[in-house]
Amino acid sequence: QVQLMESGGGSVQVGGSLTLSCAVSGVTKSTFSLGWFRQPPGGQPEDVASLILADGITYYANAVKGRFTLSQDNAKTTLYLQMNSLTPRDTAMYYCAASDSDAPRTQRKVVRTDTVPTEYNYWGQGTQVTVSS
């Protein structure tokens, strides 16, 4: 199964930047997307950015478009989320996640998006991002 481990979170002031990293392993042909979602304190999980592995297309939530950039290293073992112009609204636990068509049906987390909810099947332990004014 896909395994993910995040790092790089921390505390930053408004307008600052952070780069989150995610070590990815266990990706197979059935893994069709990698991405990040976040969960604000007391809130619901919400999608941040995702990469469709088949075609390399990246999607961003409207709330982060133009500020966040999703990328992979050449070996495709690390997923990055570069976050710029951070605001207190970005304060959340950030999770690296994967969608996999072979995952057990009970192994899923539904995540809110700007349109219809999406779901991920594997996710890491999360890394906290706190933005203060």
A tleap script that builds the chain and sets N, CA, C and O, in Angstrom:
source leaprc.protein.ff14SB
mol = sequence {
  NGLN VAL GLN LEU MET GLU SER GLY GLY GLY
  SER VAL GLN VAL GLY GLY SER LEU THR LEU
  SER CYS ALA VAL SER GLY VAL THR LYS SER
  THR PHE SER LEU GLY TRP PHE ARG GLN PRO
  PRO GLY GLY GLN PRO GLU ASP VAL ALA SER
  LEU ILE LEU ALA ASP GLY ILE THR TYR TYR
  ALA ASN ALA VAL LYS GLY ARG PHE THR LEU
  SER GLN ASP ASN ALA LYS THR THR LEU TYR
  LEU GLN MET ASN SER LEU THR PRO ARG ASP
  THR ALA MET TYR TYR CYS ALA ALA SER ASP
  SER ASP ALA PRO ARG THR GLN ARG LYS VAL
  VAL ARG THR ASP THR VAL PRO THR GLU TYR
  ASN TYR TRP GLY GLN GLY THR GLN VAL THR
  VAL SER CSER
}
set mol.1.N position { 0.831 -1.181 0.000 }
set mol.1.CA position { 0.000 0.000 0.000 }
set mol.1.C position { 0.873 1.241 0.000 }
set mol.1.O position { 2.059 1.189 0.325 }
set mol.2.N position { 0.261 2.362 -0.373 }
set mol.2.CA position { 1.003 3.616 -0.423 }
set mol.2.C position { 1.299 4.085 0.998 }
set mol.2.O position { 0.441 4.043 1.880 }
set mol.3.N position { 2.523 4.526 1.193 }
set mol.3.CA position { 2.921 5.099 2.481 }
set mol.3.C position { 3.401 6.516 2.257 }
set mol.3.O position { 4.096 6.808 1.284 }
set mol.4.N position { 3.014 7.408 3.186 }
set mol.4.CA position { 3.326 8.822 3.036 }
set mol.4.C position { 3.779 9.392 4.371 }
set mol.4.O position { 3.217 9.069 5.418 }
set mol.5.N position { 4.788 10.232 4.328 }
set mol.5.CA position { 5.275 10.854 5.549 }
set mol.5.C position { 5.598 12.316 5.279 }
set mol.5.O position { 6.461 12.638 4.461 }
set mol.6.N position { 4.890 13.195 5.982 }
set mol.6.CA position { 5.050 14.635 5.772 }
set mol.6.C position { 6.120 15.219 6.678 }
set mol.6.O position { 6.434 14.679 7.739 }
set mol.7.N position { 6.663 16.328 6.231 }
set mol.7.CA position { 7.587 17.112 7.047 }
set mol.7.C position { 7.555 18.547 6.545 }
set mol.7.O position { 7.053 18.828 5.457 }
set mol.8.N position { 8.093 19.444 7.348 }
set mol.8.CA position { 8.253 20.820 6.897 }
set mol.8.C position { 7.272 21.823 7.463 }
set mol.8.O position { 7.369 23.012 7.161 }
set mol.9.N position { 6.331 21.376 8.276 }
set mol.9.CA position { 5.403 22.326 8.862 }
set mol.9.C position { 6.079 23.207 9.900 }
set mol.9.O position { 7.245 23.009 10.242 }
set mol.10.N position { 5.330 24.178 10.391 }
set mol.10.CA position { 5.880 25.061 11.410 }
set mol.10.C position { 5.035 26.298 11.574 }
set mol.10.O position { 3.910 26.375 11.079 }
set mol.11.N position { 5.586 27.258 12.269 }
set mol.11.CA position { 4.901 28.523 12.509 }
set mol.11.C position { 5.544 29.618 11.673 }
set mol.11.O position { 6.767 29.696 11.558 }
set mol.12.N position { 4.705 30.457 11.097 }
set mol.12.CA position { 5.196 31.519 10.230 }
set mol.12.C position { 4.266 32.714 10.378 }
set mol.12.O position { 3.102 32.564 10.750 }
set mol.13.N position { 4.779 33.886 10.087 }
set mol.13.CA position { 3.949 35.081 10.149 }
set mol.13.C position { 3.214 35.301 8.840 }
set mol.13.O position { 3.571 34.749 7.799 }
set mol.14.N position { 2.188 36.113 8.919 }
set mol.14.CA position { 1.404 36.440 7.725 }
set mol.14.C position { 2.330 36.932 6.609 }
set mol.14.O position { 3.220 37.753 6.827 }
set mol.15.N position { 2.091 36.408 5.423 }
set mol.15.CA position { 2.900 36.777 4.280 }
set mol.15.C position { 4.124 35.918 4.074 }
set mol.15.O position { 4.814 36.045 3.063 }
set mol.16.N position { 4.399 35.042 5.025 }
set mol.16.CA position { 5.571 34.193 4.930 }
set mol.16.C position { 5.358 32.983 4.035 }
set mol.16.O position { 4.302 32.805 3.428 }
set mol.17.N position { 6.393 32.164 3.973 }
set mol.17.CA position { 6.372 30.984 3.102 }
set mol.17.C position { 6.833 29.745 3.861 }
set mol.17.O position { 7.603 29.831 4.818 }
set mol.18.N position { 6.353 28.607 3.418 }
set mol.18.CA position { 6.793 27.312 3.920 }
set mol.18.C position { 6.757 26.325 2.769 }
set mol.18.O position { 5.963 26.465 1.839 }
set mol.19.N position { 7.622 25.330 2.841 }
set mol.19.CA position { 7.568 24.231 1.885 }
set mol.19.C position { 7.377 22.934 2.648 }
set mol.19.O position { 8.191 22.571 3.497 }
set mol.20.N position { 6.300 22.245 2.339 }
set mol.20.CA position { 6.040 20.931 2.921 }
set mol.20.C position { 6.589 19.856 1.992 }
set mol.20.O position { 6.539 19.980 0.768 }
set mol.21.N position { 7.109 18.805 2.600 }
set mol.21.CA position { 7.616 17.661 1.834 }
set mol.21.C position { 6.879 16.411 2.260 }
set mol.21.O position { 6.421 16.294 3.396 }
set mol.22.N position { 6.774 15.492 1.342 }
set mol.22.CA position { 6.117 14.220 1.627 }
set mol.22.C position { 6.910 13.099 0.966 }
set mol.22.O position { 7.039 13.052 -0.257 }
set mol.23.N position { 7.434 12.205 1.783 }
set mol.23.CA position { 8.115 11.025 1.256 }
set mol.23.C position { 7.058 10.004 0.858 }
set mol.23.O position { 6.228 9.602 1.673 }
set mol.24.N position { 7.097 9.595 -0.392 }
set mol.24.CA position { 6.071 8.709 -0.948 }
set mol.24.C position { 6.692 7.374 -1.322 }
set mol.24.O position { 7.735 7.329 -1.974 }
set mol.25.N position { 6.051 6.287 -0.909 }
set mol.25.CA position { 6.493 4.954 -1.315 }
set mol.25.C position { 5.279 4.062 -1.522 }
set mol.25.O position { 4.184 4.367 -1.048 }
set mol.26.N position { 5.480 2.960 -2.233 }
set mol.26.CA position { 4.412 1.989 -2.442 }
set mol.26.C position { 3.447 2.347 -3.558 }
set mol.26.O position { 2.394 1.723 -3.688 }
set mol.27.N position { 3.789 3.341 -4.365 }
set mol.27.CA position { 2.915 3.716 -5.493 }
set mol.27.C position { 2.902 2.592 -6.518 }
set mol.27.O position { 3.956 2.076 -6.887 }
set mol.28.N position { 1.721 2.212 -6.979 }
set mol.28.CA position { 1.572 1.162 -7.988 }
set mol.28.C position { 0.741 1.701 -9.146 }
set mol.28.O position { 0.379 2.877 -9.168 }
set mol.29.N position { 0.441 0.830 -10.108 }
set mol.29.CA position { -0.355 1.240 -11.267 }
set mol.29.C position { -1.757 1.676 -10.868 }
set mol.29.O position { -2.407 2.431 -11.592 }
set mol.30.N position { -2.227 1.198 -9.710 }
set mol.30.CA position { -3.575 1.541 -9.277 }
set mol.30.C position { -3.638 2.889 -8.551 }
set mol.30.O position { -4.723 3.386 -8.251 }
set mol.31.N position { -2.473 3.474 -8.273 }
set mol.31.CA position { -2.438 4.783 -7.618 }
set mol.31.C position { -2.633 5.836 -8.689 }
set mol.31.O position { -1.788 5.973 -9.573 }
set mol.32.N position { -3.733 6.591 -8.636 }
set mol.32.CA position { -3.999 7.510 -9.734 }
set mol.32.C position { -3.845 8.976 -9.376 }
set mol.32.O position { -3.844 9.823 -10.269 }
set mol.33.N position { -3.715 9.301 -8.099 }
set mol.33.CA position { -3.436 10.691 -7.778 }
set mol.33.C position { -2.697 10.814 -6.455 }
set mol.33.O position { -2.818 9.962 -5.575 }
set mol.34.N position { -1.935 11.884 -6.332 }
set mol.34.CA position { -1.267 12.280 -5.093 }
set mol.34.C position { -1.651 13.719 -4.808 }
set mol.34.O position { -1.881 14.504 -5.728 }
set mol.35.N position { -1.718 14.058 -3.541 }
set mol.35.CA position { -2.092 15.435 -3.263 }
set mol.35.C position { -1.941 15.805 -1.802 }
set mol.35.O position { -1.381 15.057 -1.000 }
set mol.36.N position { -2.451 16.968 -1.484 }
set mol.36.CA position { -2.466 17.476 -0.113 }
set mol.36.C position { -3.883 17.913 0.240 }
set mol.36.O position { -4.571 18.541 -0.565 }
set mol.37.N position { -4.307 17.576 1.442 }
set mol.37.CA position { -5.502 18.185 1.976 }
set mol.37.C position { -5.165 18.736 3.360 }
set mol.37.O position { -4.137 18.384 3.937 }
set mol.38.N position { -6.015 19.584 3.884 }
set mol.38.CA position { -5.759 20.173 5.197 }
set mol.38.C position { -7.028 20.148 6.036 }
set mol.38.O position { -8.142 20.100 5.515 }
set mol.39.N position { -6.832 20.181 7.331 }
set mol.39.CA position { -7.954 20.225 8.257 }
set mol.39.C position { -7.703 21.328 9.267 }
set mol.39.O position { -6.823 21.206 10.120 }
set mol.40.N position { -8.485 22.422 9.173 }
set mol.40.CA position { -8.321 23.529 10.121 }
set mol.40.C position { -8.806 23.109 11.502 }
set mol.40.O position { -9.552 22.136 11.611 }
set mol.41.N position { -8.414 23.798 12.544 }
set mol.41.CA position { -8.893 23.478 13.888 }
set mol.41.C position { -10.416 23.519 13.941 }
set mol.41.O position { -11.028 24.531 13.600 }
set mol.42.N position { -11.018 22.428 14.365 }
set mol.42.CA position { -12.464 22.356 14.471 }
set mol.42.C position { -13.197 22.291 13.145 }
set mol.42.O position { -14.426 22.360 13.113 }
set mol.43.N position { -12.457 22.159 12.044 }
set mol.43.CA position { -13.090 22.161 10.733 }
set mol.43.C position { -13.036 20.821 10.037 }
set mol.43.O position { -12.530 19.836 10.574 }
set mol.44.N position { -13.565 20.806 8.835 }
set mol.44.CA position { -13.602 19.584 8.034 }
set mol.44.C position { -12.398 19.532 7.090 }
set mol.44.O position { -11.837 20.569 6.737 }
set mol.45.N position { -12.008 18.332 6.687 }
set mol.45.CA position { -10.904 18.235 5.729 }
set mol.45.C position { -11.262 18.922 4.406 }
set mol.45.O position { -12.386 18.796 3.922 }
set mol.46.N position { -10.319 19.634 3.838 }
set mol.46.CA position { -10.552 20.308 2.566 }
set mol.46.C position { -9.354 20.103 1.645 }
set mol.46.O position { -8.202 20.146 2.078 }
set mol.47.N position { -9.644 19.884 0.388 }
set mol.47.CA position { -8.599 19.629 -0.584 }
set mol.47.C position { -7.767 20.886 -0.795 }
set mol.47.O position { -8.292 21.999 -0.758 }
set mol.48.N position { -6.481 20.709 -1.015 }
set mol.48.CA position { -5.587 21.832 -1.269 }
set mol.48.C position { -5.068 21.763 -2.701 }
set mol.48.O position { -5.228 22.712 -3.469 }
set mol.49.N position { -4.456 20.658 -3.055 }
set mol.49.CA position { -3.901 20.497 -4.399 }
set mol.49.C position { -3.739 19.017 -4.677 }
set mol.49.O position { -3.505 18.228 -3.762 }
set mol.50.N position { -3.863 18.642 -5.933 }
set mol.50.CA position { -3.703 17.243 -6.295 }
set mol.50.C position { -3.090 17.109 -7.679 }
set mol.50.O position { -3.234 17.979 -8.537 }
set mol.51.N position { -2.407 15.996 -7.866 }
set mol.51.CA position { -1.705 15.707 -9.116 }
set mol.51.C position { -2.245 14.403 -9.674 }
set mol.51.O position { -2.204 13.368 -9.008 }
set mol.52.N position { -2.745 14.456 -10.886 }
set mol.52.CA position { -3.203 13.247 -11.560 }
set mol.52.C position { -1.975 12.591 -12.196 }
set mol.52.O position { -1.352 13.177 -13.081 }
set mol.53.N position { -1.628 11.395 -11.758 }
set mol.53.CA position { -0.378 10.775 -12.171 }
set mol.53.C position { -0.361 10.414 -13.648 }
set mol.53.O position { 0.701 10.441 -14.270 }
set mol.54.N position { -1.493 10.083 -14.217 }
set mol.54.CA position { -1.525 9.635 -15.609 }
set mol.54.C position { -1.145 10.740 -16.587 }
set mol.54.O position { -0.487 10.479 -17.594 }
set mol.55.N position { -1.556 11.973 -16.294 }
set mol.55.CA position { -1.312 13.034 -17.264 }
set mol.55.C position { -0.543 14.219 -16.706 }
set mol.55.O position { -0.232 15.163 -17.432 }
set mol.56.N position { -0.236 14.170 -15.414 }
set mol.56.CA position { 0.568 15.234 -14.825 }
set mol.56.C position { -0.182 16.515 -14.556 }
set mol.56.O position { 0.429 17.518 -14.188 }
set mol.57.N position { -1.493 16.508 -14.730 }
set mol.57.CA position { -2.271 17.719 -14.496 }
set mol.57.C position { -2.430 17.942 -12.994 }
set mol.57.O position { -2.706 17.012 -12.236 }
set mol.58.N position { -2.253 19.177 -12.591 }
set mol.58.CA position { -2.364 19.553 -11.186 }
set mol.58.C position { -3.586 20.430 -10.970 }
set mol.58.O position { -3.861 21.333 -11.760 }
set mol.59.N position { -4.308 20.160 -9.906 }
set mol.59.CA position { -5.477 20.946 -9.543 }
set mol.59.C position { -5.210 21.658 -8.227 }
set mol.59.O position { -4.551 21.120 -7.337 }
set mol.60.N position { -5.723 22.859 -8.117 }
set mol.60.CA position { -5.585 23.644 -6.899 }
set mol.60.C position { -6.945 24.133 -6.428 }
set mol.60.O position { -7.803 24.487 -7.236 }
set mol.61.N position { -7.131 24.147 -5.119 }
set mol.61.CA position { -8.319 24.770 -4.556 }
set mol.61.C position { -8.266 26.262 -4.827 }
set mol.61.O position { -7.189 26.856 -4.872 }
set mol.62.N position { -9.424 26.859 -5.005 }
set mol.62.CA position { -9.479 28.301 -5.285 }
set mol.62.C position { -8.791 29.108 -4.184 }
set mol.62.O position { -8.189 30.149 -4.450 }
set mol.63.N position { -8.886 28.621 -2.952 }
set mol.63.CA position { -8.326 29.363 -1.816 }
set mol.63.C position { -6.803 29.465 -1.865 }
set mol.63.O position { -6.222 30.339 -1.221 }
set mol.64.N position { -6.153 28.581 -2.621 }
set mol.64.CA position { -4.686 28.578 -2.635 }
set mol.64.C position { -4.115 28.848 -4.016 }
set mol.64.O position { -2.901 28.981 -4.164 }
set mol.65.N position { -4.963 28.931 -5.022 }
set mol.65.CA position { -4.504 29.114 -6.398 }
set mol.65.C position { -3.678 30.396 -6.509 }
set mol.65.O position { -4.079 31.458 -6.033 }
set mol.66.N position { -2.527 30.268 -7.144 }
set mol.66.CA position { -1.641 31.421 -7.294 }
set mol.66.C position { -0.676 31.608 -6.141 }
set mol.66.O position { 0.275 32.381 -6.249 }
set mol.67.N position { -0.907 30.911 -5.039 }
set mol.67.CA position { -0.023 31.029 -3.866 }
set mol.67.C position { 0.721 29.739 -3.570 }
set mol.67.O position { 1.862 29.771 -3.107 }
set mol.68.N position { 0.086 28.607 -3.832 }
set mol.68.CA position { 0.672 27.301 -3.538 }
set mol.68.C position { 1.079 26.622 -4.837 }
set mol.68.O position { 0.436 26.802 -5.872 }
set mol.69.N position { 2.155 25.838 -4.774 }
set mol.69.CA position { 2.619 25.083 -5.927 }
set mol.69.C position { 2.930 23.653 -5.521 }
set mol.69.O position { 3.683 23.410 -4.579 }
set mol.70.N position { 2.345 22.721 -6.237 }
set mol.70.CA position { 2.560 21.294 -6.000 }
set mol.70.C position { 3.588 20.788 -7.003 }
set mol.70.O position { 3.522 21.117 -8.188 }
set mol.71.N position { 4.542 19.982 -6.523 }
set mol.71.CA position { 5.542 19.450 -7.432 }
set mol.71.C position { 6.085 18.121 -6.908 }
set mol.71.O position { 5.872 17.751 -5.753 }
set mol.72.N position { 6.782 17.427 -7.778 }
set mol.72.CA position { 7.442 16.171 -7.430 }
set mol.72.C position { 8.913 16.272 -7.794 }
set mol.72.O position { 9.294 17.044 -8.674 }
set mol.73.N position { 9.737 15.486 -7.111 }
set mol.73.CA position { 11.122 15.389 -7.538 }
set mol.73.C position { 11.208 14.439 -8.736 }
set mol.73.O position { 10.253 13.725 -9.041 }
set mol.74.N position { 12.348 14.437 -9.402 }
set mol.74.CA position { 12.491 13.634 -10.622 }
set mol.74.C position { 12.306 12.147 -10.352 }
set mol.74.O position { 11.803 11.422 -11.211 }
set mol.75.N position { 12.699 11.691 -9.190 }
set mol.75.CA position { 12.553 10.272 -8.850 }
set mol.75.C position { 11.135 9.912 -8.449 }
set mol.75.O position { 10.809 8.739 -8.267 }
set mol.76.N position { 10.284 10.938 -8.312 }
set mol.76.CA position { 8.881 10.753 -7.936 }
set mol.76.C position { 8.735 10.061 -6.587 }
set mol.76.O position { 7.787 9.309 -6.363 }
set mol.77.N position { 9.683 10.321 -5.690 }
set mol.77.CA position { 9.585 9.758 -4.342 }
set mol.77.C position { 9.257 10.815 -3.306 }
set mol.77.O position { 9.029 10.495 -2.139 }
set mol.78.N position { 9.232 12.067 -3.723 }
set mol.78.CA position { 8.920 13.152 -2.808 }
set mol.78.C position { 7.940 14.111 -3.471 }
set mol.78.O position { 8.125 14.532 -4.613 }
set mol.79.N position { 6.912 14.436 -2.733 }
set mol.79.CA position { 5.906 15.397 -3.183 }
set mol.79.C position { 6.073 16.663 -2.351 }
set mol.79.O position { 6.198 16.603 -1.128 }
set mol.80.N position { 6.073 17.816 -3.031 }
set mol.80.CA position { 6.273 19.069 -2.336 }
set mol.80.C position { 5.035 19.955 -2.446 }
set mol.80.O position { 4.264 19.875 -3.402 }
set mol.81.N position { 4.876 20.797 -1.438 }
set mol.81.CA position { 3.860 21.841 -1.503 }
set mol.81.C position { 4.533 23.139 -1.067 }
set mol.81.O position { 4.784 23.362 0.117 }
set mol.82.N position { 4.819 23.986 -2.051 }
set mol.82.CA position { 5.395 25.289 -1.770 }
set mol.82.C position { 4.257 26.252 -1.479 }
set mol.82.O position { 3.352 26.422 -2.296 }
set mol.83.N position { 4.306 26.882 -0.307 }
set mol.83.CA position { 3.214 27.756 0.119 }
set mol.83.C position { 3.754 29.165 0.330 }
set mol.83.O position { 4.646 29.379 1.150 }
set mol.84.N position { 3.209 30.120 -0.411 }
set mol.84.CA position { 3.624 31.510 -0.314 }
set mol.84.C position { 2.455 32.381 0.130 }
set mol.84.O position { 1.296 31.967 0.089 }
set mol.85.N position { 2.785 33.590 0.554 }
set mol.85.CA position { 1.766 34.573 0.948 }
set mol.85.C position { 0.750 33.975 1.922 }
set mol.85.O position { -0.459 34.115 1.739 }
set mol.86.N position { 1.250 33.318 2.940 }
set mol.86.CA position { 0.383 32.615 3.886 }
set mol.86.C position { -0.444 33.589 4.708 }
set mol.86.O position { 0.009 34.681 5.054 }
set mol.87.N position { -1.655 33.175 5.011 }
set mol.87.CA position { -2.581 33.941 5.844 }
set mol.87.C position { -3.052 33.064 6.997 }
set mol.87.O position { -2.877 31.846 6.958 }
set mol.88.N position { -3.651 33.674 8.029 }
set mol.88.CA position { -4.176 32.861 9.137 }
set mol.88.C position { -5.180 31.805 8.656 }
set mol.88.O position { -5.323 30.760 9.290 }
set mol.89.N position { -5.866 32.063 7.557 }
set mol.89.CA position { -6.830 31.105 7.012 }
set mol.89.C position { -6.147 29.803 6.602 }
set mol.89.O position { -6.806 28.768 6.495 }
set mol.90.N position { -4.828 29.842 6.370 }
set mol.90.CA position { -4.089 28.641 5.978 }
set mol.90.C position { -3.670 27.787 7.169 }
set mol.90.O position { -3.111 26.706 6.985 }
set mol.91.N position { -3.930 28.252 8.375 }
set mol.91.CA position { -3.583 27.476 9.566 }
set mol.91.C position { -4.379 26.181 9.582 }
set mol.91.O position { -5.608 26.205 9.529 }
set mol.92.N position { -3.691 25.058 9.655 }
set mol.92.CA position { -4.340 23.754 9.602 }
set mol.92.C position { -3.297 22.660 9.769 }
set mol.92.O position { -2.093 22.908 9.724 }
set mol.93.N position { -3.788 21.454 9.962 }
set mol.93.CA position { -2.938 20.268 9.834 }
set mol.93.C position { -2.969 19.875 8.367 }
set mol.93.O position { -4.041 19.714 7.783 }
set mol.94.N position { -1.803 19.721 7.777 }
set mol.94.CA position { -1.697 19.392 6.355 }
set mol.94.C position { -1.328 17.922 6.204 }
set mol.94.O position { -0.417 17.418 6.861 }
set mol.95.N position { -2.059 17.254 5.324 }
set mol.95.CA position { -1.843 15.835 5.100 }
set mol.95.C position { -1.486 15.579 3.642 }
set mol.95.O position { -2.109 16.118 2.728 }
set mol.96.N position { -0.483 14.756 3.446 }
set mol.96.CA position { -0.155 14.239 2.129 }
set mol.96.C position { -1.018 13.005 1.904 }
set mol.96.O position { -1.216 12.216 2.828 }
set mol.97.N position { -1.532 12.826 0.697 }
set mol.97.CA position { -2.503 11.757 0.506 }
set mol.97.C position { -2.415 11.166 -0.896 }
set mol.97.O position { -1.842 11.757 -1.811 }
set mol.98.N position { -2.998 9.985 -1.032 }
set mol.98.CA position { -3.005 9.290 -2.317 }
set mol.98.C position { -4.359 8.643 -2.557 }
set mol.98.O position { -5.022 8.187 -1.625 }
set mol.99.N position { -4.750 8.613 -3.804 }
set mol.99.CA position { -5.963 7.898 -4.206 }
set mol.99.C position { -5.544 6.657 -4.973 }
set mol.99.O position { -4.706 6.729 -5.872 }
set mol.100.N position { -6.121 5.527 -4.620 }
set mol.100.CA position { -5.699 4.249 -5.177 }
set mol.100.C position { -6.925 3.375 -5.401 }
set mol.100.O position { -7.699 3.116 -4.479 }
set mol.101.N position { -7.089 2.924 -6.643 }
set mol.101.CA position { -8.295 2.175 -6.982 }
set mol.101.C position { -8.308 0.775 -6.378 }
set mol.101.O position { -9.361 0.138 -6.347 }
set mol.102.N position { -7.166 0.279 -5.897 }
set mol.102.CA position { -7.123 -1.049 -5.277 }
set mol.102.C position { -7.253 -0.996 -3.754 }
set mol.102.O position { -7.198 -2.034 -3.095 }
set mol.103.N position { -7.420 0.177 -3.203 }
set mol.103.CA position { -7.532 0.287 -1.743 }
set mol.103.C position { -8.843 -0.314 -1.264 }
set mol.103.O position { -9.841 -0.259 -1.983 }
set mol.104.N position { -8.865 -0.891 -0.053 }
set mol.104.CA position { -10.132 -1.394 0.504 }
set mol.104.C position { -11.174 -0.280 0.561 }
set mol.104.O position { -10.832 0.880 0.790 }
set mol.105.N position { -12.416 -0.621 0.358 }
set mol.105.CA position { -13.475 0.383 0.342 }
set mol.105.C position { -13.596 1.102 1.677 }
set mol.105.O position { -14.052 2.245 1.716 }
set mol.106.N position { -13.209 0.480 2.739 }
set mol.106.CA position { -13.286 1.123 4.051 }
set mol.106.C position { -12.117 2.072 4.290 }
set mol.106.O position { -12.130 2.854 5.241 }
set mol.107.N position { -11.120 2.002 3.436 }
set mol.107.CA position { -9.937 2.835 3.597 }
set mol.107.C position { -10.129 4.093 2.751 }
set mol.107.O position { -9.666 4.155 1.612 }
set mol.108.N position { -10.807 5.087 3.304 }
set mol.108.CA position { -11.023 6.298 2.537 }
set mol.108.C position { -11.343 7.463 3.454 }
set mol.108.O position { -11.889 7.291 4.544 }
set mol.109.N position { -10.995 8.639 2.994 }
set mol.109.CA position { -11.349 9.871 3.687 }
set mol.109.C position { -11.950 10.817 2.663 }
set mol.109.O position { -11.322 11.143 1.656 }
set mol.110.N position { -13.168 11.253 2.930 }
set mol.110.CA position { -13.844 12.186 2.037 }
set mol.110.C position { -13.379 13.604 2.361 }
set mol.110.O position { -13.344 14.009 3.523 }
set mol.111.N position { -13.028 14.337 1.333 }
set mol.111.CA position { -12.447 15.662 1.491 }
set mol.111.C position { -13.252 16.667 0.675 }
set mol.111.O position { -13.580 16.422 -0.486 }
set mol.112.N position { -13.561 17.782 1.290 }
set mol.112.CA position { -14.334 18.838 0.604 }
set mol.112.C position { -13.480 19.511 -0.460 }
set mol.112.O position { -12.292 19.759 -0.255 }
set mol.113.N position { -14.100 19.803 -1.601 }
set mol.113.CA position { -13.422 20.563 -2.659 }
set mol.113.C position { -14.293 21.755 -3.040 }
set mol.113.O position { -15.338 21.981 -2.431 }
set mol.114.N position { -13.870 22.509 -4.033 }
set mol.114.CA position { -14.671 23.645 -4.503 }
set mol.114.C position { -15.919 23.169 -5.244 }
set mol.114.O position { -16.862 23.940 -5.418 }
set mol.115.N position { -15.938 21.923 -5.676 }
set mol.115.CA position { -17.094 21.387 -6.396 }
set mol.115.C position { -17.640 20.183 -5.638 }
set mol.115.O position { -18.213 20.343 -4.560 }
set mol.116.N position { -17.477 19.010 -6.169 }
set mol.116.CA position { -17.970 17.809 -5.491 }
set mol.116.C position { -16.860 17.250 -4.603 }
set mol.116.O position { -15.681 17.392 -4.925 }
set mol.117.N position { -17.227 16.616 -3.492 }
set mol.117.CA position { -16.194 16.041 -2.615 }
set mol.117.C position { -15.363 14.996 -3.336 }
set mol.117.O position { -15.851 14.314 -4.237 }
set mol.118.N position { -14.119 14.876 -2.938 }
set mol.118.CA position { -13.262 13.837 -3.454 }
set mol.118.C position { -12.866 12.936 -2.293 }
set mol.118.O position { -13.184 13.238 -1.142 }
set mol.119.N position { -12.191 11.857 -2.572 }
set mol.119.CA position { -11.742 11.012 -1.479 }
set mol.119.C position { -10.329 10.521 -1.723 }
set mol.119.O position { -9.914 10.290 -2.859 }
set mol.120.N position { -9.615 10.369 -0.648 }
set mol.120.CA position { -8.285 9.783 -0.658 }
set mol.120.C position { -8.322 8.474 0.102 }
set mol.120.O position { -9.152 8.281 0.991 }
set mol.121.N position { -7.419 7.579 -0.252 }
set mol.121.CA position { -7.388 6.257 0.372 }
set mol.121.C position { -6.232 6.082 1.368 }
set mol.121.O position { -6.313 5.259 2.280 }
set mol.122.N position { -5.191 6.838 1.190 }
set mol.122.CA position { -4.050 6.765 2.111 }
set mol.122.C position { -3.605 8.189 2.432 }
set mol.122.O position { -3.661 9.071 1.575 }
set mol.123.N position { -3.174 8.400 3.635 }
set mol.123.CA position { -2.686 9.702 4.048 }
set mol.123.C position { -1.655 9.531 5.159 }
set mol.123.O position { -1.599 8.489 5.811 }
set mol.124.N position { -0.840 10.562 5.369 }
set mol.124.CA position { 0.183 10.491 6.389 }
set mol.124.C position { -0.325 10.964 7.736 }
set mol.124.O position { -1.527 11.129 7.941 }
set mol.125.N position { 0.603 11.178 8.644 }
set mol.125.CA position { 0.265 11.599 9.996 }
set mol.125.C position { -0.054 13.084 10.079 }
set mol.125.O position { -0.660 13.548 11.045 }
set mol.126.N position { 0.359 13.819 9.064 }
set mol.126.CA position { 0.074 15.235 9.048 }
set mol.126.C position { 1.212 16.069 9.601 }
set mol.126.O position { 2.028 15.596 10.392 }
set mol.127.N position { 1.250 17.323 9.167 }
set mol.127.CA position { 2.220 18.290 9.687 }
set mol.127.C position { 1.490 19.607 9.901 }
set mol.127.O position { 0.741 20.063 9.037 }
set mol.128.N position { 1.714 20.206 11.051 }
set mol.128.CA position { 0.973 21.408 11.433 }
set mol.128.C position { 1.579 22.653 10.806 }
set mol.128.O position { 2.795 22.847 10.813 }
set mol.129.N position { 0.709 23.485 10.270 }
set mol.129.CA position { 1.107 24.805 9.763 }
set mol.129.C position { 0.303 25.848 10.528 }
set mol.129.O position { -0.927 25.800 10.555 }
set mol.130.N position { 0.996 26.778 11.139 }
set mol.130.CA position { 0.342 27.837 11.901 }
set mol.130.C position { 0.810 29.184 11.377 }
set mol.130.O position { 2.009 29.459 11.322 }
set mol.131.N position { -0.151 30.022 10.991 }
set mol.131.CA position { 0.169 31.347 10.462 }
set mol.131.C position { -0.392 32.382 11.430 }
set mol.131.O position { -1.589 32.392 11.716 }
set mol.132.N position { 0.467 33.237 11.925 }
set mol.132.CA position { 0.034 34.224 12.907 }
set mol.132.C position { 0.273 35.645 12.377 }
set mol.132.O position { 1.162 35.895 11.563 }
set mol.133.N position { -0.548 36.542 12.868 }
set mol.133.CA position { -0.430 37.943 12.429 }
set mol.133.C position { 0.409 38.751 13.403 }
set mol.133.O position { 0.616 39.947 13.195 }
savepdb mol mol.pdb
quit
